[in-house]
Amino acid sequence: MDQWSAFLTDRWYVILIALIALFLVIRIVKTVVKWLIVLIIAAGVLYYGYQYEGGLDSLKQTITTAATQSLQDEAVAMMKKEAESATYVKNKDGSYTITTSSLKVEGKPGEDEVTVTVLKQSFKMKASTVKTFVEAAAKNAK
């Protein structure tokens, strides 16, 4: 039902065009062909509305990607701002944990990805993106 309400909200003009076409067909055509055309138009609108869910999936993916990218950009900005006050801890297993007042970075030297936690949300980032932050925190720990 959600896909239909989204379809009607986003593509109301398709319904309007279909209704105008139906009105014209009913007024102009006076044979059995009229009802065949009416059924084809109605089936086309129903099929298009039914398939509209893919549009919602694409919209959901776009929003998720944008939110994740925004959070990653915010994390990088925080890292630049808080690099001086970062606490670097080398764990027994060879991994490291870097904490600041607003974020935490966990990873292992030589790996391609690290786990970043910002605002209680954890996500993976490329180690190359946070390399300068890790190096600055390690340098401050010595």
The first five atom37 places (N, CA, C, CB, O) and aatype in JSON, in Angstrom:
{
  "aatype": [12, 3, 5, 17, 15, 0, 13, 10, 16, 3, 1, 17, 18, 19, 9, 10, 9, 0, 10, 9, 0, 10, 13, 10, 19, 9, 1, 9, 19, 11, 16, 19, 19, 11, 17, 10, 9, 19, 10, 9, 9, 0, 0, 7, 19, 10, 18, 18, 7, 18, 5, 18, 6, 7, 7, 10, 3, 15, 10, 11, 5, 16, 9, 16, 16, 0, 0, 16, 5, 15, 10, 5, 3, 6, 0, 19, 0, 12, 12, 11, 11, 6, 0, 6, 15, 0, 16, 18, 19, 11, 2, 11, 3, 7, 15, 18, 16, 9, 16, 16, 15, 15, 10, 11, 19, 6, 7, 11, 14, 7, 6, 3, 6, 19, 16, 19, 16, 19, 10, 11, 5, 15, 13, 11, 12, 11, 0, 15, 16, 19, 11, 16, 13, 19, 6, 0, 0, 0, 11, 2, 0, 11],
  "atom_mask": [
    [1, 1, 1, 1, 1],
    [1, 1, 1, 1, 1],
    [1, 1, 1, 1, 1],
    [1, 1, 1, 1, 1],
    [1, 1, 1, 1, 1],
    [1, 1, 1, 1, 1],
    [1, 1, 1, 1, 1],
    [1, 1, 1, 1, 1],
    [1, 1, 1, 1, 1],
    [1, 1, 1, 1, 1],
    [1, 1, 1, 1, 1],
    [1, 1, 1, 1, 1],
    [1, 1, 1, 1, 1],
    [1, 1, 1, 1, 1],
    [1, 1, 1, 1, 1],
    [1, 1, 1, 1, 1],
    [1, 1, 1, 1, 1],
    [1, 1, 1, 1, 1],
    [1, 1, 1, 1, 1],
    [1, 1, 1, 1, 1],
    [1, 1, 1, 1, 1],
    [1, 1, 1, 1, 1],
    [1, 1, 1, 1, 1],
    [1, 1, 1, 1, 1],
    [1, 1, 1, 1, 1],
    [1, 1, 1, 1, 1],
    [1, 1, 1, 1, 1],
    [1, 1, 1, 1, 1],
    [1, 1, 1, 1, 1],
    [1, 1, 1, 1, 1],
    [1, 1, 1, 1, 1],
    [1, 1, 1, 1, 1],
    [1, 1, 1, 1, 1],
    [1, 1, 1, 1, 1],
    [1, 1, 1, 1, 1],
    [1, 1, 1, 1, 1],
    [1, 1, 1, 1, 1],
    [1, 1, 1, 1, 1],
    [1, 1, 1, 1, 1],
    [1, 1, 1, 1, 1],
    [1, 1, 1, 1, 1],
    [1, 1, 1, 1, 1],
    [1, 1, 1, 1, 1],
    [1, 1, 1, 0, 1],
    [1, 1, 1, 1, 1],
    [1, 1, 1, 1, 1],
    [1, 1, 1, 1, 1],
    [1, 1, 1, 1, 1],
    [1, 1, 1, 0, 1],
    [1, 1, 1, 1, 1],
    [1, 1, 1, 1, 1],
    [1, 1, 1, 1, 1],
    [1, 1, 1, 1, 1],
    [1, 1, 1, 0, 1],
    [1, 1, 1, 0, 1],
    [1, 1, 1, 1, 1],
    [1, 1, 1, 1, 1],
    [1, 1, 1, 1, 1],
    [1, 1, 1, 1, 1],
    [1, 1, 1, 1, 1],
    [1, 1, 1, 1, 1],
    [1, 1, 1, 1, 1],
    [1, 1, 1, 1, 1],
    [1, 1, 1, 1, 1],
    [1, 1, 1, 1, 1],
    [1, 1, 1, 1, 1],
    [1, 1, 1, 1, 1],
    [1, 1, 1, 1, 1],
    [1, 1, 1, 1, 1],
    [1, 1, 1, 1, 1],
    [1, 1, 1, 1, 1],
    [1, 1, 1, 1, 1],
    [1, 1, 1, 1, 1],
    [1, 1, 1, 1, 1],
    [1, 1, 1, 1, 1],
    [1, 1, 1, 1, 1],
    [1, 1, 1, 1, 1],
    [1, 1, 1, 1, 1],
    [1, 1, 1, 1, 1],
    [1, 1, 1, 1, 1],
    [1, 1, 1, 1, 1],
    [1, 1, 1, 1, 1],
    [1, 1, 1, 1, 1],
    [1, 1, 1, 1, 1],
    [1, 1, 1, 1, 1],
    [1, 1, 1, 1, 1],
    [1, 1, 1, 1, 1],
    [1, 1, 1, 1, 1],
    [1, 1, 1, 1, 1],
    [1, 1, 1, 1, 1],
    [1, 1, 1, 1, 1],
    [1, 1, 1, 1, 1],
    [1, 1, 1, 1, 1],
    [1, 1, 1, 0, 1],
    [1, 1, 1, 1, 1],
    [1, 1, 1, 1, 1],
    [1, 1, 1, 1, 1],
    [1, 1, 1, 1, 1],
    [1, 1, 1, 1, 1],
    [1, 1, 1, 1, 1],
    [1, 1, 1, 1, 1],
    [1, 1, 1, 1, 1],
    [1, 1, 1, 1, 1],
    [1, 1, 1, 1, 1],
    [1, 1, 1, 1, 1],
    [1, 1, 1, 1, 1],
    [1, 1, 1, 0, 1],
    [1, 1, 1, 1, 1],
    [1, 1, 1, 1, 1],
    [1, 1, 1, 0, 1],
    [1, 1, 1, 1, 1],
    [1, 1, 1, 1, 1],
    [1, 1, 1, 1, 1],
    [1, 1, 1, 1, 1],
    [1, 1, 1, 1, 1],
    [1, 1, 1, 1, 1],
    [1, 1, 1, 1, 1],
    [1, 1, 1, 1, 1],
    [1, 1, 1, 1, 1],
    [1, 1, 1, 1, 1],
    [1, 1, 1, 1, 1],
    [1, 1, 1, 1, 1],
    [1, 1, 1, 1, 1],
    [1, 1, 1, 1, 1],
    [1, 1, 1, 1, 1],
    [1, 1, 1, 1, 1],
    [1, 1, 1, 1, 1],
    [1, 1, 1, 1, 1],
    [1, 1, 1, 1, 1],
    [1, 1, 1, 1, 1],
    [1, 1, 1, 1, 1],
    [1, 1, 1, 1, 1],
    [1, 1, 1, 1, 1],
    [1, 1, 1, 1, 1],
    [1, 1, 1, 1, 1],
    [1, 1, 1, 1, 1],
    [1, 1, 1, 1, 1],
    [1, 1, 1, 1, 1],
    [1, 1, 1, 1, 1],
    [1, 1, 1, 1, 1],
    [1, 1, 1, 1, 1],
    [1, 1, 1, 1, 1]
  ],
  "atom_positions": [
    [[0.82, -1.18, 0.0], [0.0, 0.0, 0.0], [0.87, 1.25, 0.0], [-0.93, -0.01, 1.2], [0.5, 2.28, -0.57]],
    [[2.03, 1.16, 0.66], [2.94, 2.31, 0.68], [3.4, 2.69, -0.72], [4.14, 2.01, 1.56], [3.54, 3.87, -1.03]],
    [[3.64, 1.68, -1.55], [4.11, 1.99, -2.91], [3.03, 2.71, -3.69], [4.53, 0.72, -3.64], [3.34, 3.55, -4.54]],
    [[1.76, 2.38, -3.43], [0.68, 3.06, -4.14], [0.55, 4.51, -3.69], [-0.63, 2.32, -3.93], [0.34, 5.4, -4.52]],
    [[0.66, 4.75, -2.39], [0.56, 6.14, -1.92], [1.75, 6.96, -2.43], [0.48, 6.2, -0.38], [1.59, 8.12, -2.79]],
    [[2.93, 6.35, -2.44], [4.1, 7.05, -2.99], [3.94, 7.28, -4.49], [5.39, 6.25, -2.7], [4.31, 8.33, -5.02]],
    [[3.4, 6.29, -5.17], [3.16, 6.41, -6.61], [2.18, 7.55, -6.89], [2.62, 5.08, -7.19], [2.41, 8.37, -7.78]],
    [[1.08, 7.6, -6.13], [0.09, 8.65, -6.34], [0.65, 10.03, -6.0], [-1.16, 8.37, -5.5], [0.31, 11.01, -6.65]],
    [[1.5, 10.09, -5.0], [2.11, 11.37, -4.62], [3.12, 11.83, -5.66], [2.78, 11.26, -3.25], [3.13, 13.0, -6.04]],
    [[3.96, 10.93, -6.11], [5.05, 11.3, -7.02], [4.62, 11.34, -8.48], [6.18, 10.34, -6.87], [5.14, 12.15, -9.25]],
    [[3.71, 10.5, -8.88], [3.35, 10.37, -10.28], [1.85, 10.61, -10.52], [3.73, 8.98, -10.79], [1.23, 9.91, -11.31]],
    [[1.28, 11.58, -9.85], [-0.14, 11.88, -9.99], [-0.51, 12.24, -11.43], [-0.51, 13.03, -9.06], [-1.63, 11.99, -11.87]],
    [[0.44, 12.82, -12.14], [0.15, 13.23, -13.52], [-0.07, 12.02, -14.43], [1.31, 14.08, -14.06], [-0.77, 12.14, -15.44]],
    [[0.5, 10.88, -14.11], [0.26, 9.67, -14.91], [-1.21, 9.27, -14.79], [1.19, 8.5, -14.45], [-1.85, 8.92, -15.78]],
    [[-1.74, 9.31, -13.58], [-3.15, 9.0, -13.37], [-4.02, 10.01, -14.11], [-3.49, 8.99, -11.86], [-5.01, 9.63, -14.73]],
    [[-3.67, 11.3, -14.03], [-4.44, 12.33, -14.72], [-4.46, 12.11, -16.23], [-3.87, 13.71, -14.4], [-5.51, 12.22, -16.86]],
    [[-3.3, 11.81, -16.8], [-3.21, 11.55, -18.24], [-4.04, 10.32, -18.61], [-1.73, 11.35, -18.68], [-4.73, 10.32, -19.63]],
    [[-3.97, 9.29, -17.79], [-4.75, 8.07, -18.06], [-6.25, 8.36, -17.99], [-4.37, 6.96, -17.06], [-7.02, 7.85, -18.81]],
    [[-6.67, 9.17, -17.02], [-8.09, 9.51, -16.92], [-8.56, 10.33, -18.12], [-8.36, 10.27, -15.63], [-9.66, 10.1, -18.62]],
    [[-7.75, 11.27, -18.56], [-8.1, 12.06, -19.75], [-8.19, 11.16, -20.98], [-7.07, 13.19, -19.99], [-9.12, 11.27, -21.78]],
    [[-7.22, 10.27, -21.12], [-7.23, 9.34, -22.26], [-8.47, 8.45, -22.2], [-5.95, 8.48, -22.27], [-9.1, 8.21, -23.23]],
    [[-8.83, 7.97, -21.03], [-10.03, 7.14, -20.89], [-11.28, 7.93, -21.25], [-10.14, 6.6, -19.45], [-12.16, 7.43, -21.95]],
    [[-11.36, 9.15, -20.77], [-12.52, 9.99, -21.08], [-12.66, 10.2, -22.59], [-12.41, 11.35, -20.38], [-13.75, 10.08, -23.14]],
    [[-11.54, 10.51, -23.25], [-11.57, 10.71, -24.7], [-11.96, 9.44, -25.45], [-10.2, 11.21, -25.18], [-12.75, 9.48, -26.39]],
    [[-11.41, 8.32, -25.03], [-11.71, 7.05, -25.69], [-13.19, 6.71, -25.52], [-10.84, 5.91, -25.12], [-13.85, 6.29, -26.48]],
    [[-13.72, 6.9, -24.32], [-15.12, 6.57, -24.07], [-16.05, 7.5, -24.88], [-15.44, 6.68, -22.56], [-17.09, 7.06, -25.37]],
    [[-15.66, 8.77, -25.02], [-16.49, 9.72, -25.76], [-16.42, 9.51, -27.28], [-16.07, 11.12, -25.42], [-17.43, 9.65, -27.97]],
    [[-15.23, 9.18, -27.78], [-15.02, 9.15, -29.24], [-15.31, 7.77, -29.82], [-13.59, 9.56, -29.57], [-16.03, 7.65, -30.81]],
    [[-14.75, 6.74, -29.22], [-14.88, 5.39, -29.78], [-16.18, 4.76, -29.28], [-13.64, 4.51, -29.39], [-16.48, 4.83, -28.09]],
    [[-16.93, 4.16, -30.17], [-18.26, 3.63, -29.82], [-18.37, 2.12, -30.01], [-19.31, 4.32, -30.66], [-19.48, 1.6, -30.12]],
    [[-17.28, 1.42, -30.05], [-17.35, -0.02, -30.33], [-16.7, -0.8, -29.19], [-16.67, -0.36, -31.67], [-16.32, -0.25, -28.16]],
    [[-16.59, -2.08, -29.4], [-15.94, -2.96, -28.43], [-14.47, -2.59, -28.27], [-16.08, -4.43, -28.86], [-13.87, -2.83, -27.22]],
    [[-13.89, -2.03, -29.31], [-12.48, -1.6, -29.25], [-12.3, -0.59, -28.12], [-12.02, -0.99, -30.6], [-11.24, -0.54, -27.5]],
    [[-13.33, 0.21, -27.86], [-13.28, 1.2, -26.79], [-12.93, 0.53, -25.46], [-14.63, 1.95, -26.69], [-12.04, 0.98, -24.75]],
    [[-13.64, -0.55, -25.15], [-13.41, -1.21, -23.87], [-12.07, -1.95, -23.83], [-14.54, -2.19, -23.59], [-11.48, -2.11, -22.76]],
    [[-11.61, -2.37, -24.97], [-10.28, -2.97, -25.05], [-9.22, -1.92, -24.74], [-10.04, -3.59, -26.45], [-8.28, -2.18, -23.99]],
    [[-9.38, -0.73, -25.31], [-8.43, 0.37, -25.05], [-8.5, 0.78, -23.58], [-8.72, 1.58, -25.96], [-7.47, 1.04, -22.96]],
    [[-9.71, 0.85, -23.02], [-9.88, 1.2, -21.6], [-9.14, 0.18, -20.72], [-11.38, 1.26, -21.22], [-8.44, 0.56, -19.79]],
    [[-9.3, -1.1, -21.01], [-8.62, -2.14, -20.24], [-7.1, -2.05, -20.37], [-9.1, -3.53, -20.68], [-6.38, -2.25, -19.39]],
    [[-6.62, -1.76, -21.56], [-5.17, -1.64, -21.78], [-4.61, -0.47, -20.98], [-4.84, -1.47, -23.28], [-3.57, -0.6, -20.34]],
    [[-5.28, 0.68, -21.01], [-4.81, 1.85, -20.25], [-4.84, 1.56, -18.75], [-5.69, 3.09, -20.57], [-3.87, 1.87, -18.05]],
    [[-5.93, 0.98, -18.26], [-6.02, 0.66, -16.83], [-4.94, -0.33, -16.42], [-7.42, 0.1, -16.5], [-4.32, -0.18, -15.37]],
    [[-4.72, -1.35, -17.24], [-3.68, -2.34, -16.93], [-2.3, -1.69, -16.93], [-3.71, -3.5, -17.95], [-1.46, -2.01, -16.08]],
    [[-2.07, -0.78, -17.87], [-0.78, -0.09, -17.91], [-0.53, 0.74, -16.67], [0.0, 0.0, 0.0], [0.57, 0.71, -16.13]],
    [[-1.54, 1.47, -16.21], [-1.39, 2.28, -14.99], [-1.18, 1.39, -13.78], [-2.63, 3.18, -14.77], [-0.32, 1.67, -12.94]],
    [[-1.96, 0.32, -13.67], [-1.79, -0.6, -12.55], [-0.41, -1.25, -12.54], [-2.86, -1.68, -12.59], [0.23, -1.34, -11.5]],
    [[0.05, -1.68, -13.7], [1.38, -2.29, -13.79], [2.47, -1.29, -13.41], [1.63, -2.83, -15.21], [3.39, -1.62, -12.67]],
    [[2.36, -0.06, -13.93], [3.34, 0.98, -13.63], [3.36, 1.29, -12.14], [3.05, 2.26, -14.42], [4.43, 1.45, -11.55]],
    [[2.18, 1.38, -11.52], [2.1, 1.63, -10.08], [2.66, 0.48, -9.27], [0.0, 0.0, 0.0], [3.32, 0.69, -8.26]],
    [[2.39, -0.73, -9.72], [2.9, -1.91, -9.02], [4.42, -1.97, -9.09], [2.3, -3.18, -9.62], [5.07, -2.34, -8.11]],
    [[4.99, -1.61, -10.21], [6.43, -1.65, -10.39], [7.13, -0.45, -9.76], [6.76, -1.72, -11.85], [8.36, -0.41, -9.76]],
    [[6.4, 0.5, -9.24], [6.98, 1.73, -8.7], [7.8, 1.48, -7.46], [5.91, 2.72, -8.39], [8.58, 2.35, -7.07]],
    [[7.66, 0.34, -6.82], [8.42, 0.03, -5.61], [9.92, 0.16, -5.86], [8.09, -1.38, -5.12], [10.67, 0.55, -4.96]],
    [[10.38, -0.17, -7.07], [11.79, -0.02, -7.41], [12.26, 1.42, -7.26], [0.0, 0.0, 0.0], [13.4, 1.67, -6.87]],
    [[11.38, 2.36, -7.55], [11.7, 3.77, -7.35], [11.92, 4.08, -5.89], [0.0, 0.0, 0.0], [12.79, 4.89, -5.55]],
    [[11.14, 3.43, -5.01], [11.3, 3.64, -3.58], [12.61, 3.03, -3.09], [10.13, 3.04, -2.82], [13.29, 3.61, -2.25]],
    [[12.96, 1.85, -3.62], [14.23, 1.23, -3.24], [15.4, 2.1, -3.64], [14.36, -0.16, -3.88], [16.35, 2.27, -2.87]],
    [[15.33, 2.67, -4.82], [16.4, 3.54, -5.29], [16.49, 4.79, -4.43], [16.19, 3.91, -6.75], [17.59, 5.26, -4.13]],
    [[15.35, 5.34, -4.04], [15.33, 6.52, -3.19], [15.91, 6.19, -1.82], [13.9, 7.07, -3.05], [16.68, 6.98, -1.26]],
    [[15.55, 5.04, -1.27], [16.08, 4.62, 0.02], [17.59, 4.45, -0.04], [15.41, 3.3, 0.47], [18.3, 4.85, 0.88]],
    [[18.09, 3.86, -1.11], [19.53, 3.67, -1.28], [20.25, 5.02, -1.38], [19.81, 2.83, -2.54], [21.32, 5.19, -0.8]],
    [[19.67, 5.95, -2.11], [20.27, 7.28, -2.25], [20.35, 7.99, -0.91], [19.47, 8.13, -3.24], [21.38, 8.6, -0.58]],
    [[19.28, 7.93, -0.14], [19.27, 8.59, 1.17], [20.27, 7.94, 2.11], [17.86, 8.54, 1.78], [20.98, 8.64, 2.83]],
    [[20.33, 6.62, 2.12], [21.27, 5.91, 2.98], [22.71, 6.26, 2.62], [21.05, 4.39, 2.87], [23.54, 6.5, 3.51]],
    [[23.02, 6.29, 1.34], [24.37, 6.62, 0.89], [24.73, 8.05, 1.27], [24.49, 6.44, -0.64], [25.84, 8.32, 1.73]],
    [[23.8, 8.97, 1.09], [24.06, 10.37, 1.44], [24.27, 10.54, 2.93], [22.9, 11.26, 0.97], [25.16, 11.28, 3.35]],
    [[23.48, 9.85, 3.74], [23.63, 9.95, 5.2], [24.96, 9.37, 5.65], [22.48, 9.24, 5.91], [25.64, 9.94, 6.51]],
    [[25.34, 8.23, 5.08], [26.61, 7.61, 5.43], [27.79, 8.49, 5.04], [26.74, 6.24, 4.77], [28.73, 8.66, 5.81]],
    [[27.73, 9.05, 3.84], [28.8, 9.94, 3.37], [28.9, 11.18, 4.26], [28.56, 10.34, 1.91], [30.0, 11.64, 4.57]],
    [[27.77, 11.72, 4.65], [27.74, 12.9, 5.51], [28.37, 12.59, 6.87], [26.3, 13.41, 5.69], [29.14, 13.38, 7.41]],
    [[28.03, 11.43, 7.43], [28.6, 11.02, 8.71], [30.1, 10.8, 8.6], [27.91, 9.74, 9.21], [30.84, 11.16, 9.51]],
    [[30.55, 10.21, 7.5], [31.99, 10.01, 7.3], [32.71, 11.35, 7.15], [32.24, 9.13, 6.06], [33.8, 11.52, 7.7]],
    [[32.12, 12.29, 6.42], [32.73, 13.61, 6.29], [32.82, 14.32, 7.63], [31.94, 14.47, 5.3], [33.81, 14.97, 7.93]],
    [[31.77, 14.18, 8.43], [31.76, 14.78, 9.77], [32.84, 14.13, 10.64], [30.37, 14.62, 10.43], [33.5, 14.82, 11.42]],
    [[33.02, 12.82, 10.53], [34.05, 12.13, 11.31], [35.44, 12.61, 10.92], [33.94, 10.62, 11.11], [36.29, 12.82, 11.79]],
    [[35.69, 12.78, 9.64], [37.0, 13.27, 9.18], [37.25, 14.68, 9.71], [37.09, 13.24, 7.63], [38.36, 15.0, 10.13]],
    [[36.21, 15.52, 9.68], [36.36, 16.88, 10.2], [36.66, 16.86, 11.7], [35.09, 17.7, 9.94], [37.48, 17.64, 12.18]],
    [[36.0, 15.96, 12.43], [36.26, 15.83, 13.86], [37.68, 15.36, 14.11], [35.26, 14.87, 14.51], [38.34, 15.82, 15.04]],
    [[38.14, 14.42, 13.28], [39.5, 13.91, 13.44], [40.52, 15.02, 13.26], [39.77, 12.78, 12.44], [41.48, 15.1, 14.03]],
    [[40.33, 15.86, 12.27], [41.26, 16.96, 12.05], [41.27, 17.92, 13.23], [40.9, 17.71, 10.76], [42.32, 18.42, 13.63]],
    [[40.08, 18.18, 13.77], [39.95, 19.14, 14.85], [40.47, 18.57, 16.18], [38.51, 19.57, 14.99], [41.01, 19.31, 17.0]],
    [[40.3, 17.27, 16.39], [40.61, 16.67, 17.69], [41.88, 15.83, 17.69], [39.47, 15.83, 18.14], [42.13, 15.08, 18.63]],
    [[42.69, 15.93, 16.65], [43.91, 15.11, 16.56], [44.87, 15.39, 17.71], [44.61, 15.36, 15.22], [45.54, 14.48, 18.2]],
    [[44.95, 16.63, 18.13], [45.88, 17.01, 19.21], [45.51, 16.36, 20.54], [45.91, 18.53, 19.37], [46.4, 16.0, 21.32]],
    [[44.22, 16.21, 20.8], [43.78, 15.68, 22.09], [43.44, 14.19, 22.05], [42.58, 16.46, 22.57], [42.86, 13.67, 23.01]],
    [[43.77, 13.52, 20.98], [43.44, 12.1, 20.84], [44.31, 11.23, 21.74], [43.6, 11.65, 19.38], [45.49, 11.5, 21.95]],
    [[43.68, 10.18, 22.28], [44.39, 9.22, 23.13], [44.61, 7.94, 22.34], [43.6, 8.93, 24.45], [43.65, 7.31, 21.88]],
    [[45.87, 7.57, 22.17], [46.24, 6.39, 21.39], [46.59, 5.27, 22.36], [47.44, 6.68, 20.43], [47.42, 5.45, 23.25]],
    [[45.95, 4.11, 22.19], [46.23, 2.94, 23.03], [46.54, 1.77, 22.11], [45.02, 2.61, 23.98], [45.75, 1.43, 21.23]],
    [[47.7, 1.17, 22.34], [48.06, -0.03, 21.57], [47.63, -1.23, 22.38], [49.61, -0.08, 21.26], [48.06, -1.42, 23.52]],
    [[46.77, -2.05, 21.8], [46.22, -3.22, 22.49], [47.18, -4.39, 22.43], [44.86, -3.61, 21.88], [48.12, -4.39, 21.63]],
    [[46.95, -5.4, 23.27], [47.82, -6.57, 23.34], [47.84, -7.38, 22.06], [47.4, -7.45, 24.49], [48.84, -8.02, 21.74]],
    [[46.73, -7.37, 21.31], [46.65, -8.15, 20.09], [47.27, -7.43, 18.89], [45.21, -8.5, 19.79], [47.19, -7.93, 17.76]],
    [[47.88, -6.28, 19.11], [48.51, -5.54, 18.03], [47.63, -4.46, 17.43], [0.0, 0.0, 0.0], [48.11, -3.61, 16.67]],
    [[46.37, -4.47, 17.77], [45.47, -3.44, 17.26], [45.63, -2.16, 18.07], [44.0, -3.92, 17.31], [46.33, -2.13, 19.09]],
    [[44.99, -1.12, 17.6], [45.05, 0.15, 18.32], [43.65, 0.72, 18.48], [45.97, 1.16, 17.58], [42.74, 0.4, 17.71]],
    [[43.5, 1.55, 19.48], [42.25, 2.26, 19.72], [42.6, 3.72, 19.98], [41.46, 1.64, 20.93], [43.42, 4.03, 20.84]],
    [[41.97, 4.59, 19.23], [42.18, 6.02, 19.4], [40.85, 6.62, 19.82], [42.73, 6.69, 18.08], [39.83, 6.43, 19.15]],
    [[40.85, 7.34, 20.92], [39.61, 7.95, 21.39], [39.8, 9.46, 21.55], [39.17, 7.32, 22.73], [40.86, 9.94, 21.92]],
    [[38.73, 10.16, 21.27], [38.65, 11.6, 21.53], [37.32, 11.83, 22.26], [38.75, 12.47, 20.19], [36.63, 10.87, 22.59]],
    [[36.99, 13.06, 22.49], [35.74, 13.35, 23.2], [34.51, 12.96, 22.4], [35.67, 14.82, 23.55], [33.45, 12.73, 22.98]],
    [[34.61, 12.88, 21.07], [33.42, 12.61, 20.27], [33.53, 11.42, 19.32], [33.09, 13.81, 19.49], [32.55, 11.08, 18.66]],
    [[34.7, 10.78, 19.22], [34.81, 9.64, 18.31], [35.82, 8.63, 18.8], [35.19, 10.11, 16.93], [36.65, 8.91, 19.67]],
    [[35.72, 7.43, 18.2], [36.65, 6.35, 18.52], [37.04, 5.66, 17.21], [36.03, 5.33, 19.54], [36.18, 5.39, 16.37]],
    [[38.33, 5.39, 17.05], [38.83, 4.7, 15.87], [39.54, 3.44, 16.34], [39.8, 5.62, 15.04], [40.39, 3.48, 17.22]],
    [[39.17, 2.29, 15.73], [39.79, 1.01, 16.08], [40.28, 0.35, 14.8], [38.8, 0.08, 16.84], [39.59, 0.35, 13.78]],
    [[41.48, -0.2, 14.87], [42.01, -0.88, 13.7], [43.29, -1.62, 14.02], [0.0, 0.0, 0.0], [43.76, -1.63, 15.16]],
    [[43.85, -2.23, 12.99], [45.13, -2.91, 13.12], [46.07, -2.34, 12.09], [44.97, -4.45, 12.94], [45.66, -2.05, 10.97]],
    [[47.34, -2.16, 12.45], [48.3, -1.65, 11.48], [48.38, -2.57, 10.26], [49.69, -1.5, 12.12], [48.43, -3.79, 10.4]],
    [[48.39, -1.98, 9.08], [48.51, -2.73, 7.85], [47.19, -3.16, 7.22], [0.0, 0.0, 0.0], [47.18, -3.62, 6.08]],
    [[46.08, -3.01, 7.94], [44.79, -3.36, 7.37], [44.24, -2.21, 6.54], [43.8, -3.74, 8.48], [44.6, -1.06, 6.74]],
    [[43.34, -2.56, 5.61], [42.78, -1.55, 4.7], [41.64, -0.75, 5.31], [42.3, -2.22, 3.44], [41.35, 0.35, 4.85]],
    [[40.97, -1.29, 6.32], [39.82, -0.63, 6.91], [39.96, -0.5, 8.41], [38.54, -1.38, 6.57], [40.59, -1.32, 9.07]],
    [[39.35, 0.57, 8.95], [39.27, 0.77, 10.38], [37.8, 0.98, 10.74], [40.15, 1.99, 10.84], [36.98, 1.33, 9.88]],
    [[37.49, 0.75, 12.0], [36.13, 0.99, 12.47], [36.09, 2.33, 13.19], [35.65, -0.17, 13.42], [36.86, 2.57, 14.12]],
    [[35.19, 3.2, 12.75], [35.05, 4.52, 13.34], [33.68, 4.58, 14.0], [35.21, 5.66, 12.26], [32.67, 4.18, 13.41]],
    [[33.65, 5.08, 15.24], [32.4, 5.24, 15.96], [32.2, 6.72, 16.26], [32.38, 4.4, 17.26], [33.01, 7.34, 16.94]],
    [[31.11, 7.27, 15.74], [30.75, 8.66, 15.96], [29.29, 8.69, 16.36], [31.02, 9.55, 14.69], [28.44, 8.1, 15.7]],
    [[28.98, 9.39, 17.45], [27.6, 9.52, 17.91], [26.92, 8.16, 18.06], [26.8, 10.4, 16.94], [25.76, 7.98, 17.68]],
    [[27.65, 7.21, 18.6], [27.17, 5.83, 18.84], [26.83, 5.08, 17.56], [25.96, 5.87, 19.74], [26.11, 4.08, 17.6]],
    [[27.33, 5.55, 16.43], [27.13, 4.88, 15.15], [28.49, 4.41, 14.64], [26.44, 5.83, 14.1], [29.4, 5.23, 14.47]],
    [[28.65, 3.12, 14.41], [29.92, 2.57, 13.94], [29.83, 2.28, 12.45], [30.28, 1.29, 14.71], [28.8, 1.85, 11.94]],
    [[30.93, 2.54, 11.76], [31.01, 2.25, 10.33], [32.47, 2.06, 9.97], [30.37, 3.38, 9.49], [33.37, 2.45, 10.7]],
    [[32.68, 1.45, 8.81], [34.03, 1.18, 8.32], [34.49, 2.34, 7.44], [34.09, -0.15, 7.54], [33.7, 2.92, 6.69]],
    [[35.76, 2.67, 7.53], [36.38, 3.66, 6.65], [37.7, 3.11, 6.18], [36.57, 5.04, 7.38], [38.3, 2.25, 6.83]],
    [[38.16, 3.59, 5.05], [39.47, 3.18, 4.54], [40.55, 3.72, 5.47], [39.68, 3.67, 3.09], [40.48, 4.87, 5.92]],
    [[41.53, 2.89, 5.73], [42.62, 3.29, 6.62], [43.39, 4.47, 6.04], [43.56, 2.12, 6.88], [43.92, 5.29, 6.79]],
    [[43.46, 4.56, 4.73], [44.19, 5.67, 4.11], [43.52, 7.02, 4.41], [44.28, 5.45, 2.6], [44.2, 8.05, 4.44]],
    [[42.21, 7.01, 4.61], [41.48, 8.24, 4.91], [41.85, 8.78, 6.29], [39.98, 8.01, 4.83], [41.93, 9.99, 6.48]],
    [[42.07, 7.9, 7.24], [42.36, 8.32, 8.62], [43.84, 8.17, 8.97], [41.52, 7.5, 9.58], [44.2, 8.28, 10.15]],
    [[44.68, 7.94, 8.0], [46.1, 7.69, 8.25], [46.77, 8.83, 9.0], [46.83, 7.45, 6.93], [47.5, 8.59, 9.97]],
    [[46.55, 10.06, 8.58], [47.19, 11.2, 9.26], [46.7, 11.34, 10.69], [46.94, 12.5, 8.49], [47.47, 11.7, 11.58]],
    [[45.42, 11.05, 10.92], [44.88, 11.1, 12.28], [45.54, 10.04, 13.16], [43.36, 10.91, 12.26], [45.92, 10.33, 14.29]],
    [[45.68, 8.83, 12.64], [46.31, 7.75, 13.4], [47.77, 8.09, 13.7], [46.22, 6.4, 12.62], [48.23, 7.91, 14.82]],
    [[48.48, 8.59, 12.7], [49.88, 8.96, 12.9], [50.03, 10.07, 13.92], [50.51, 9.38, 11.57], [50.93, 10.03, 14.76]],
    [[49.15, 11.08, 13.86], [49.22, 12.19, 14.82], [48.93, 11.71, 16.23], [48.24, 13.29, 14.43], [49.59, 12.13, 17.18]],
    [[47.94, 10.82, 16.38], [47.59, 10.3, 17.7], [48.73, 9.44, 18.25], [46.28, 9.48, 17.63], [49.05, 9.52, 19.43]],
    [[49.33, 8.62, 17.4], [50.46, 7.77, 17.84], [51.65, 8.64, 18.25], [50.87, 6.79, 16.71], [52.34, 8.33, 19.22]],
    [[51.88, 9.71, 17.5], [52.98, 10.62, 17.82], [52.75, 11.33, 19.15], [53.16, 11.66, 16.69], [53.68, 11.52, 19.92]],
    [[51.5, 11.71, 19.42], [51.17, 12.38, 20.68], [51.28, 11.42, 21.87], [49.76, 12.97, 20.61], [51.5, 11.86, 22.99]],
    [[51.12, 10.11, 21.64], [51.16, 9.11, 22.71], [52.59, 8.87, 23.2], [50.54, 7.8, 22.24], [52.79, 8.4, 24.32]],
    [[53.57, 9.18, 22.35], [54.97, 8.89, 22.74], [55.55, 9.92, 23.63], [55.83, 8.76, 21.53], [56.7, 9.81, 24.03]]
  ]
}
